[in-house]
Amino acid sequence: MRSPDGDDAAAAPIGPALSEAESEPWRGITVGVAGPEFEARPPRQYAFDVPDTECDGWSTPDLTLRFASVRGANHRYYRQPRQDAARAALHESTGAVAFAVADGVSSASNAEIGAIEACRAAVHRMLHLLSLDKRPLDFRDVAHHAAERLGQLARWRLNGRQPEATEVADLYATTLVAGVVRPDPAGPLVELCRIGDSGAWILDRSDTSDESSESIRSGEATGSSRSGEATGSSRSGEATGSIRSGEATGSSGRYEPLFDSKTGSDTLLISNEVAPLPYVPMRLQHTGGRLTAGRVLLVGTDGFGDPLGDGDGRVGALFARTLAQPPSPAWLAHVLDFSRETFDDDRSLLVVWPHATPGVR
């Protein structure tokens, strides 16, 4: 380029120069062997209200929340909508966080709607119960409220006819994990319930060093497998690179399942069978715990839980490092969209961190 006085000169940059990380698009993250690479296809035309990926995140004086939900490679290829959902809300007067994560059952004709509406109904009901200040939370009431919402949708779909439970399930069957995190001087208290096979964990990083908390850059999560690791994952493969901080040879934390796992090393038989909403079991699974420094709550669908396994392999290492500090919601969605051979389900993950100094933003 020639300058006004006729001399050759390089054009002056307009504005500050972008760093390498800012100027290059995020590369896809591969864990082990990548799944097939292809451009995602659009879902069918009337699924336009269910985006491929969604994420959210915010903080209160006591807690920080992030969640993300991404469409799996199978649904991206076969033009099906994402059938996972997650929702969360702050209960203003108590500072509690109510949340729900759902995985629509693939055999249901409107699984994506069932998952979304179950989450909405569950969160709405928990906010109401929190206002009544009843402890522990009545999760059977929450589950029935969500099931009733699915029944209302089915009745509308059937032109006002009262549906049988099997008809509701054929249309809107979904798993559900619903719960609350309440601020407490000794550490936030967690209460949650489950219908179906979605999961919840406490990620305990209280004994890990600061070095292990380095953030993961775009690239390949490399490292050796360990016993109990669930091998595989899936997604349309993206460009791969390497973890800047080195090989992910361990989880840099311990994953404590809050419900029975279907993929743990002590599991003799893996079953894909679930008892979803609208069915509410006589003995509803529920549990609880406390969050303290270095202990983080994770709630996820089996698209996350299956590749995680016991958490002591590459996927566990990837998320232990990613969740060492709250990432941006978009970055959580990007990491959750990792590629790994054979795992091609939708993935949803909701995470809650306690603040080191409660009551201070």
Residue pairs with C-beta under 8 A, 6 or more apart in sequence:
1 8
1 9
1 10
1 11
2 8
2 9
3 9
21 217
26 218
26 334
27 218
27 219
27 238
27 239
27 240
27 241
28 218
28 235
28 237
28 238
28 239
28 240
28 337
28 338
28 339
29 216
29 218
29 219
29 220
29 221
29 238
29 240
29 318
29 334
29 335
29 337
29 338
29 339
30 219
30 220
30 221
30 237
30 238
30 240
30 338
30 339
30 340
31 220
31 221
31 233
31 307
31 314
31 315
31 318
31 338
31 339
31 340
32 221
32 225
32 231
32 232
32 233
32 314
32 340
32 341
33 232
33 340
33 341
34 237
34 238
34 240
34 339
34 340
34 341
35 73
35 233
35 234
35 235
35 236
35 237
35 339
35 340
35 341
35 342
35 343
35 344
36 73
36 236
36 237
37 236
37 237
37 238
38 76
38 77
38 236
39 236
40 52
40 71
40 76
40 77
40 236
41 76
41 77
41 78
41 79
42 79
43 50
43 75
43 79
43 80
43 81
44 79
44 80
44 81
47 80
47 81
47 112
50 81
50 82
50 112
50 116
51 82
52 70
52 71
52 76
52 82
53 68
53 69
53 70
53 71
53 82
53 333
53 337
54 68
54 69
54 86
54 333
55 66
55 67
55 68
55 69
55 329
55 330
55 332
55 333
56 65
56 66
56 67
56 68
56 86
56 88
56 329
57 64
57 65
57 66
57 67
57 326
57 328
57 329
57 332
58 64
58 65
58 90
59 65
59 326
59 355
59 361
60 90
60 95
60 97
60 183
61 95
61 183
61 355
61 358
61 359
61 360
61 361
62 95
62 183
62 188
62 354
62 355
62 358
62 359
63 95
63 97
63 181
63 183
63 188
63 352
63 353
63 354
63 355
64 326
64 352
64 353
64 355
65 88
65 97
65 99
65 350
65 351
65 352
65 353
66 326
66 327
66 329
66 332
66 350
66 351
67 86
67 88
67 99
67 101
67 329
67 332
67 348
67 349
67 350
67 351
68 86
68 329
68 332
68 333
68 336
68 348
68 349
69 82
69 84
69 85
69 86
69 333
69 346
69 347
69 348
69 349
70 82
70 333
70 336
70 337
70 346
70 347
70 348
71 81
71 82
71 346
72 82
72 234
72 235
72 303
72 344
72 345
72 346
72 347
73 234
73 235
73 236
73 339
73 344
74 80
74 234
74 344
74 345
75 81
75 82
75 83
75 346
76 235
76 236
77 236
81 112
82 112
82 346
83 103
83 104
83 105
83 106
83 111
83 112
83 115
83 346
84 101
84 102
84 103
84 104
84 115
84 301
84 303
84 346
84 347
84 348
85 100
85 101
85 102
85 104
85 112
85 115
85 116
85 118
85 119
85 348
86 99
86 100
86 101
86 102
86 119
86 299
86 348
86 349
86 350
87 99
87 100
87 116
87 119
87 120
87 122
87 123
88 97
88 98
88 99
88 100
88 123
88 350
89 97
89 98
89 99
89 123
89 127
90 96
90 97
90 98
91 97
91 98
91 127
91 130
91 131
91 180
93 131
94 130
94 133
94 182
94 183
95 182
95 183
96 130
96 180
96 181
96 182
96 183
97 180
97 181
97 352
98 123
98 126
98 127
98 130
98 178
98 179
98 180
99 123
99 178
99 179
99 180
99 181
99 299
99 350
99 352
100 118
100 119
100 120
100 122
100 123
100 126
100 176
100 177
100 178
100 179
101 119
101 176
101 177
101 178
101 198
101 299
101 300
101 301
101 348
101 350
102 114
102 115
102 116
102 118
102 119
102 174
102 175
102 176
102 177
102 198
102 301
102 348
103 115
103 174
103 175
103 196
103 197
103 198
103 301
103 302
103 303
103 346
103 348
104 110
104 111
104 112
104 113
104 114
104 115
104 172
104 173
104 174
104 175
105 111
105 114
105 169
105 173
105 174
105 175
105 196
105 274
105 276
107 170
107 173
108 114
108 169
108 170
108 171
108 172
108 173
108 174
109 170
109 171
110 157
110 171
110 172
111 172
111 173
111 174
113 153
113 172
114 150
114 153
114 171
114 172
114 173
114 174
114 277
115 174
117 146
117 149
117 150
117 153
117 172
118 146
118 149
118 150
118 172
118 174
118 176
118 277
119 176
119 178
120 149
121 145
121 146
121 148
121 149
122 142
122 143
122 145
122 146
122 176
122 178
123 178
124 145
125 141
125 142
125 145
125 146
126 137
126 142
126 178
126 179
126 180
129 137
129 138
129 141
129 142
130 137
130 180
136 191
136 288
137 179
137 180
137 191
139 178
139 191
139 192
139 193
139 284
139 286
140 280
140 284
142 178
142 193
143 176
143 178
143 193
143 195
143 277
143 280
143 284
144 280
146 176
146 178
146 277
147 168
147 277
147 278
147 279
147 280
150 168
150 171
150 172
150 174
150 277
150 278
151 163
151 168
151 278
153 171
153 172
154 163
154 167
154 168
154 171
154 172
155 161
155 162
155 163
157 171
158 167
163 171
165 278
165 279
168 278
169 276
169 278
169 279
172 277
172 278
173 276
173 277
173 278
174 196
174 276
174 277
175 194
175 195
175 196
175 197
175 198
175 274
175 276
175 277
175 301
176 194
176 195
176 196
176 198
176 276
176 277
177 192
177 193
177 194
177 195
177 198
177 199
177 200
177 299
178 192
178 193
179 190
179 191
179 192
179 193
179 200
179 299
180 190
180 191
180 192
181 188
181 189
181 190
181 291
181 297
181 352
182 188
182 189
182 191
183 358
183 359
184 290
185 358
186 290
186 292
187 290
187 291
187 292
187 295
187 354
188 290
188 291
188 352
188 354
188 358
189 288
189 289
189 290
189 291
190 288
190 289
190 290
190 291
190 297
190 352
191 286
191 287
191 288
192 200
192 258
192 286
192 287
192 288
192 299
193 284
193 285
193 286
193 287
194 200
194 259
194 285
194 286
195 275
195 276
195 277
195 279
195 280
195 281
195 284
195 285
196 274
196 275
196 276
196 277
197 262
197 274
197 302
198 299
198 300
198 301
198 302
198 305
199 257
199 258
199 259
199 261
199 299
199 300
199 301
199 302
199 304
199 305
200 257
200 258
200 259
200 287
200 297
200 298
200 299
200 300
201 255
201 256
201 257
201 258
201 297
201 298
201 300
201 308
201 311
202 255
202 256
202 258
202 289
202 291
202 295
202 296
202 297
202 298
203 253
203 254
203 255
203 256
203 295
203 296
203 297
203 298
203 311
203 319
203 320
203 323
204 253
204 254
204 255
204 256
204 294
204 295
205 212
205 213
205 252
205 253
205 254
205 294
205 295
205 296
205 320
205 324
206 292
206 293
206 294
206 295
207 294
208 252
208 253
208 294
208 320
208 324
211 245
212 252
212 253
212 320
212 321
212 324
213 252
213 321
213 324
213 325
214 244
214 245
214 321
214 324
215 245
215 321
215 322
215 324
215 325
215 327
216 243
216 244
216 245
216 248
216 318
216 321
216 322
216 335
217 241
217 243
217 244
218 241
218 334
219 240
219 241
219 242
219 243
219 244
220 240
220 241
220 242
220 243
221 243
221 248
221 314
221 315
221 317
221 318
221 338
222 242
222 243
222 247
222 248
222 314
223 247
223 248
223 249
223 250
223 314
223 317
224 247
224 249
225 231
225 313
225 314
226 250
226 312
226 313
227 265
227 312
228 264
228 265
228 309
228 310
228 312
228 313
229 309
229 310
229 312
229 313
229 314
229 315
229 316
230 263
230 306
230 307
230 308
230 309
230 310
230 313
230 315
231 313
231 341
231 342
232 307
232 340
232 341
232 342
232 343
233 307
233 315
233 338
233 339
233 340
233 341
233 342
233 343
234 339
234 340
234 341
234 342
234 343
234 344
234 345
235 337
235 338
235 339
235 340
235 343
235 344
236 339
237 339
238 339
245 321
248 314
248 317
248 318
248 321
249 317
250 312
250 317
251 311
251 312
251 313
251 316
251 317
251 320
252 317
252 320
252 321
252 324
253 311
253 316
253 320
254 311
255 298
255 308
255 310
255 311
255 312
255 316
257 264
258 287
258 289
259 285
259 287
261 267
261 305
261 310
262 270
262 271
262 302
262 305
262 306
263 270
263 305
263 306
263 308
263 309
263 310
264 309
264 310
265 309
265 310
275 281
289 297
291 297
291 352
291 353
291 354
292 354
293 354
293 356
295 354
296 323
296 351
296 352
296 353
296 354
297 351
297 352
298 319
298 323
298 349
298 350
298 351
299 349
299 350
299 351
300 308
300 347
300 348
300 349
300 350
301 345
301 346
301 347
301 348
301 349
302 345
303 343
303 345
303 346
303 347
303 348
304 336
304 347
304 348
304 349
306 343
306 345
307 315
307 340
307 343
308 315
308 316
308 319
309 315
309 316
310 316
311 320
315 338
315 340
318 335
318 338
319 335
319 349
322 331
322 332
322 335
323 351
323 353
326 351
326 353
327 335
332 349
332 351
336 347
336 348
336 349
337 347
